[in-house]
């Protein structure tokens, strides 16, 4: 157990806006910087001494192994779509094996974002009107947003968490498209980039609550603070979860490295895309208690993604619309 001495809460340190925040300010000069969807409230007075339970690696892997596996239907559908020869009837049959999941997929397919509200009455309709590639994202979103249960009394806010990750997922899809990268893989990686935070809240609630208290007292967050207090960080935990769920290796790598992509690379990579997409979600106001300030944006990924050269106003507007439609459909 690590013990952290906490001074009385002080205002968060002033930091210059990230380049992504600067673009949002350019696109929306009259927008309010506050986030109605989940910026951590002002810190309340804390005790001077907070004991933070550490998270040993052996126990972490043991607890992660207790997470429920992804539904077989999801894994089967992803594998079928990845083979590239999926038939509509086969996919419909697979999905209909899980009626609860089917209902959530249809709610998403009927959301305003996909432009066919009220017209998707069956899985066949969803595939015909939206397409096979988008179906993969629908299934992933519908399954994952209800997959991990939290202990009663948890301080974790799942709605705030999923709004952030859905925003990052859609931003990642748009950025990946601009660089001819796999859009649906980018979406999945964006949706899961912070899954380590969810796992910590689900299986180490005492440590997670103490971490949030420390973040609020310090006025900022970061992987260094996580490692100081817990002995690990959410990116490492998330990669372990992704391996446990047998997700594609590129997704595991992105989750592990989304805060520290390589500074040098020949071209834009999936890790670069998620690094910037995460920052876009924060800059648009989709934040959570574990990270009340925008994450640091590294120069290498920023230059390779080239967001300032893209139609960023349109991207921001599409992300907002997609988050609103998705979260309304799923009740998040």
C-alpha positions as CSV (number, residue, x, y, z in Angstrom):
1,X,0.0,0.0,0.0
2,X,1.3,3.4,-1.0
3,X,0.7,6.4,1.2
4,X,0.4,9.8,-0.4
5,X,0.6,13.1,1.6
6,X,-2.0,15.4,0.1
7,X,-1.9,19.2,0.6
8,X,-5.1,21.1,0.8
9,X,-6.7,21.3,-2.7
10,X,-5.4,24.1,-4.8
11,X,-6.5,25.5,-8.1
12,X,-5.3,23.3,-11.0
13,X,-2.0,24.5,-12.5
14,X,-2.5,26.7,-15.5
15,X,-1.2,25.0,-18.6
16,X,-1.2,26.3,-22.2
17,X,-3.8,24.8,-24.5
18,X,-2.9,21.8,-26.5
19,X,-2.8,22.2,-30.3
20,X,-6.1,20.3,-30.4
21,X,-7.7,22.7,-27.9
22,X,-6.4,25.6,-30.0
23,X,-8.2,24.2,-33.1
24,X,-11.4,23.7,-31.1
25,X,-11.1,27.3,-30.0
26,X,-10.7,28.4,-33.6
27,X,-13.7,26.4,-34.8
28,X,-15.9,27.5,-31.8
29,X,-14.7,30.9,-30.6
30,X,-17.9,31.4,-28.5
31,X,-18.1,28.0,-27.0
32,X,-17.9,27.5,-23.3
33,X,-14.8,25.7,-22.2
34,X,-16.6,23.8,-19.5
35,X,-17.9,20.3,-20.1
36,X,-21.5,19.6,-19.3
37,X,-20.8,15.9,-19.8
38,X,-18.4,15.1,-17.1
39,X,-15.5,17.4,-16.1
40,X,-14.6,16.6,-12.5
41,X,-16.2,19.1,-10.1
42,X,-14.1,21.4,-8.0
43,X,-12.0,19.4,-5.5
44,X,-13.5,19.0,-2.0
45,X,-11.3,19.1,1.1
46,X,-9.5,15.9,1.6
47,X,-7.8,14.3,4.6
48,X,-4.1,15.2,4.8
49,X,-3.2,11.5,4.5
50,X,-4.5,9.1,1.9
51,X,-3.6,5.5,1.7
52,X,-3.7,4.1,-1.8
53,X,-3.7,0.4,-2.2
54,X,-1.1,-0.6,-4.9
55,X,-2.0,-3.1,-7.7
56,X,0.5,-5.9,-7.9
57,X,1.0,-7.2,-11.4
58,X,0.2,-10.8,-10.4
59,X,-3.0,-9.8,-8.7
60,X,-3.9,-7.6,-11.6
61,X,-3.6,-10.4,-14.1
62,X,-5.6,-12.7,-11.8
63,X,-8.4,-10.1,-11.5
64,X,-8.5,-9.4,-15.2
65,X,-8.8,-13.1,-15.8
66,X,-12.1,-12.9,-13.9
67,X,-13.6,-10.4,-16.4
68,X,-16.3,-12.1,-18.4
69,X,-15.1,-13.0,-21.9
70,X,-16.6,-11.1,-24.8
71,X,-19.8,-12.6,-26.0
72,X,-19.2,-15.5,-28.5
73,X,-21.5,-13.8,-30.9
74,X,-19.3,-10.7,-31.0
75,X,-16.1,-12.7,-31.5
76,X,-17.7,-14.8,-34.2
77,X,-19.1,-11.8,-36.1
78,X,-15.7,-10.0,-36.0
79,X,-13.9,-13.1,-37.3
80,X,-16.5,-13.5,-40.0
81,X,-16.2,-9.9,-41.1
82,X,-12.4,-10.0,-41.0
83,X,-12.4,-12.9,-43.5
84,X,-13.9,-10.6,-46.1
85,X,-16.4,-13.1,-47.5
86,X,-19.2,-12.6,-45.0
87,X,-22.7,-13.3,-46.2
88,X,-25.7,-11.3,-45.0
89,X,-27.6,-14.4,-43.9
90,X,-24.7,-15.8,-41.9
91,X,-24.2,-12.5,-40.0
92,X,-27.9,-12.1,-39.3
93,X,-28.0,-15.6,-38.0
94,X,-25.0,-15.1,-35.7
95,X,-26.3,-11.8,-34.3
96,X,-29.8,-13.2,-33.7
97,X,-28.4,-15.7,-31.3
98,X,-28.2,-12.9,-28.7
99,X,-31.5,-11.1,-28.6
100,X,-30.4,-8.5,-26.0
101,X,-27.4,-7.6,-28.2
102,X,-29.6,-7.5,-31.3
103,X,-32.0,-5.1,-29.6
104,X,-29.1,-2.7,-28.8
105,X,-27.7,-2.9,-32.3
106,X,-31.1,-2.1,-33.8
107,X,-31.4,0.9,-31.5
108,X,-28.1,2.2,-32.6
109,X,-28.8,1.6,-36.3
110,X,-32.0,3.6,-35.9
111,X,-30.2,6.5,-34.3
112,X,-30.1,9.8,-36.2
113,X,-26.4,9.5,-37.0
114,X,-26.9,6.8,-39.6
115,X,-29.6,8.7,-41.4
116,X,-32.3,6.0,-41.5
117,X,-34.2,6.5,-38.2
118,X,-37.2,4.2,-37.9
119,X,-36.3,2.2,-41.0
120,X,-34.2,-0.6,-39.4
121,X,-36.5,-3.3,-38.2
122,X,-34.2,-6.3,-38.5
123,X,-30.6,-7.3,-38.7
124,X,-31.1,-7.8,-42.4
125,X,-32.2,-4.1,-42.6
126,X,-29.3,-2.9,-40.6
127,X,-26.8,-4.7,-42.9
128,X,-28.5,-3.6,-46.1
129,X,-28.9,0.1,-45.1
130,X,-25.7,0.7,-43.1
131,X,-23.3,-1.8,-44.5
132,X,-21.1,-4.6,-43.2
133,X,-18.2,-2.4,-42.1
134,X,-20.4,-0.2,-40.0
135,X,-22.1,-3.2,-38.5
136,X,-18.8,-4.2,-36.8
137,X,-18.7,-0.9,-35.0
138,X,-22.4,-1.1,-34.0
139,X,-21.9,-4.6,-32.6
140,X,-18.7,-3.6,-30.7
141,X,-20.4,-0.5,-29.2
142,X,-23.6,-2.3,-28.3
143,X,-21.7,-5.2,-26.6
144,X,-19.0,-3.3,-24.8
145,X,-21.1,-0.5,-23.3
146,X,-23.0,-3.1,-21.2
147,X,-20.3,-5.7,-20.7
148,X,-18.4,-4.9,-17.5
149,X,-20.4,-4.5,-14.2
150,X,-19.2,-2.2,-11.4
151,X,-19.5,-2.9,-7.7
152,X,-22.3,-1.2,-5.8
153,X,-21.4,2.2,-4.5
154,X,-18.7,2.7,-7.1
155,X,-17.6,6.3,-7.7
156,X,-17.0,5.5,-11.3
157,X,-19.4,7.2,-13.7
158,X,-19.9,4.8,-16.7
159,X,-22.0,7.3,-18.7
160,X,-19.2,9.9,-18.6
161,X,-16.6,7.2,-19.4
162,X,-18.5,5.9,-22.4
163,X,-19.3,9.3,-23.8
164,X,-15.5,10.0,-23.8
165,X,-14.6,6.8,-25.5
166,X,-17.4,7.0,-28.0
167,X,-16.2,10.5,-28.9
168,X,-12.6,9.2,-29.3
169,X,-13.9,6.2,-31.4
170,X,-15.7,8.4,-33.9
171,X,-12.8,10.9,-34.0
172,X,-10.5,8.0,-34.7
173,X,-12.7,6.7,-37.5
174,X,-12.7,10.1,-39.2
175,X,-8.9,10.6,-38.8
176,X,-8.2,7.0,-40.0
177,X,-10.3,7.6,-43.1
178,X,-8.2,10.7,-43.9
179,X,-5.0,8.6,-43.9
180,X,-6.4,5.4,-45.6
181,X,-6.1,3.4,-42.4
182,X,-8.6,0.8,-41.3
183,X,-11.5,2.9,-40.1
184,X,-13.3,0.2,-38.1
185,X,-10.2,-1.0,-36.4
186,X,-9.5,2.6,-35.4
187,X,-13.1,2.9,-34.1
188,X,-12.6,-0.3,-32.0
189,X,-9.3,1.0,-30.7
190,X,-10.8,4.3,-29.8
191,X,-13.7,2.8,-28.0
192,X,-11.4,0.7,-25.9
193,X,-8.3,3.0,-25.4
194,X,-9.3,3.7,-21.8
195,X,-10.7,0.3,-20.9
196,X,-8.0,-0.1,-18.3
197,X,-9.7,2.7,-16.3
198,X,-12.9,0.6,-16.4
199,X,-11.1,-2.5,-15.2
200,X,-9.5,-0.7,-12.3
201,X,-12.8,0.7,-11.2
202,X,-14.5,-2.7,-11.5
203,X,-11.8,-4.8,-9.7
204,X,-9.8,-2.4,-7.6
205,X,-12.6,0.1,-6.5
206,X,-10.7,1.2,-3.3
207,X,-7.6,2.0,-5.3
208,X,-9.6,3.7,-8.0
209,X,-11.5,5.9,-5.6
210,X,-8.2,7.0,-3.8
211,X,-6.6,7.7,-7.2
212,X,-9.5,10.0,-8.2
213,X,-9.2,11.8,-4.9
214,X,-5.5,12.3,-5.4
215,X,-6.1,13.6,-9.0
216,X,-8.7,16.1,-7.8
217,X,-6.4,17.3,-5.0
218,X,-3.4,17.6,-7.4
219,X,-5.6,19.3,-10.0
220,X,-4.1,17.2,-12.8
221,X,-3.7,13.6,-13.8
222,X,-1.1,11.5,-15.7
223,X,0.4,8.1,-16.0
224,X,3.2,9.1,-13.7
225,X,0.8,9.8,-10.9
226,X,-1.0,6.5,-11.6
227,X,2.3,4.6,-11.4
228,X,3.4,6.4,-8.3
229,X,0.2,5.5,-6.5
230,X,-0.9,2.2,-8.0
231,X,2.3,0.7,-9.4
232,X,0.7,0.5,-12.8
233,X,-1.3,2.7,-15.2
234,X,-4.5,2.4,-17.1
235,X,-2.7,1.9,-20.4
236,X,-0.9,-1.2,-19.1
237,X,-4.1,-2.5,-17.5
238,X,-6.0,-1.9,-20.7
239,X,-3.6,-3.9,-22.8
240,X,-3.9,-6.8,-20.4
241,X,-7.7,-6.6,-20.7
242,X,-7.4,-6.5,-24.5
243,X,-5.2,-9.6,-24.5
244,X,-7.6,-11.4,-22.2
245,X,-10.4,-10.6,-24.6
246,X,-8.4,-11.9,-27.5
247,X,-8.6,-8.6,-29.4
248,X,-6.4,-8.1,-32.5
249,X,-2.8,-7.4,-31.6
250,X,-2.9,-3.9,-33.2
251,X,-5.7,-2.9,-30.8
252,X,-3.6,-4.3,-27.8
253,X,-0.6,-2.2,-29.0
254,X,-2.7,1.0,-29.4
255,X,-4.2,0.7,-25.9
256,X,-0.8,0.2,-24.4
257,X,0.8,3.1,-26.2
258,X,-1.9,5.6,-26.9
259,X,-0.3,8.2,-24.5
260,X,3.2,7.7,-25.9
261,X,3.4,6.9,-29.6
262,X,6.8,6.8,-31.2
263,X,8.1,10.3,-31.9
264,X,9.4,9.2,-35.3
265,X,7.6,7.2,-37.9
266,X,7.5,7.2,-41.7
267,X,3.8,7.9,-41.9
268,X,0.7,8.2,-39.7
269,X,0.0,5.1,-37.7
270,X,-3.0,3.7,-35.8
271,X,-1.4,4.7,-32.5
272,X,-1.0,8.3,-33.8
273,X,-4.7,8.4,-34.7
274,X,-5.8,7.2,-31.2
275,X,-3.4,9.6,-29.5
276,X,-4.9,12.6,-31.4
277,X,-8.5,11.2,-31.2
278,X,-8.3,11.0,-27.4
279,X,-7.1,14.6,-27.3
280,X,-10.0,15.6,-29.6
281,X,-12.5,14.0,-27.3
282,X,-11.1,15.9,-24.3
283,X,-10.9,19.2,-26.2
284,X,-14.6,18.9,-27.2
285,X,-15.5,18.5,-23.5
286,X,-15.9,14.7,-23.2
287,X,-13.7,14.3,-20.1
288,X,-13.9,12.2,-17.0
289,X,-12.8,12.4,-13.4
290,X,-9.6,10.4,-13.9
291,X,-8.3,13.0,-16.4
292,X,-9.8,16.4,-15.8
293,X,-7.4,18.1,-18.1
294,X,-6.5,17.4,-21.7
295,X,-3.7,14.9,-22.2
296,X,-0.4,16.1,-23.5
297,X,-0.2,15.9,-27.3
298,X,3.2,14.8,-28.7
299,X,4.8,16.7,-31.6
300,X,5.4,13.6,-33.7
301,X,1.9,12.2,-33.8
302,X,0.5,15.7,-34.1
303,X,2.5,16.4,-37.3
304,X,1.8,12.9,-38.8
305,X,-1.9,13.1,-38.3
306,X,-2.0,16.7,-39.5
307,X,-5.4,17.6,-38.0
308,X,-4.9,21.3,-38.8
309,X,-4.7,20.4,-42.5
310,X,-8.0,18.4,-42.4
311,X,-11.6,19.8,-42.3
312,X,-11.4,19.9,-38.5
313,X,-14.6,22.0,-38.0
314,X,-16.6,19.3,-39.9
315,X,-14.8,16.5,-37.9
316,X,-15.7,18.2,-34.6
317,X,-19.3,18.6,-35.6
318,X,-19.6,15.0,-36.8
319,X,-18.1,13.7,-33.5
320,X,-20.6,15.7,-31.5
321,X,-23.5,14.4,-33.5
322,X,-22.4,10.8,-33.4
323,X,-21.9,11.0,-29.6
324,X,-25.3,12.5,-29.0
325,X,-27.0,9.9,-31.3
326,X,-25.1,6.9,-29.9
327,X,-25.5,7.8,-26.2
328,X,-29.2,8.6,-26.6
329,X,-29.8,5.3,-28.3
330,X,-28.0,3.4,-25.6
331,X,-29.2,5.5,-22.7
332,X,-25.7,6.5,-21.7
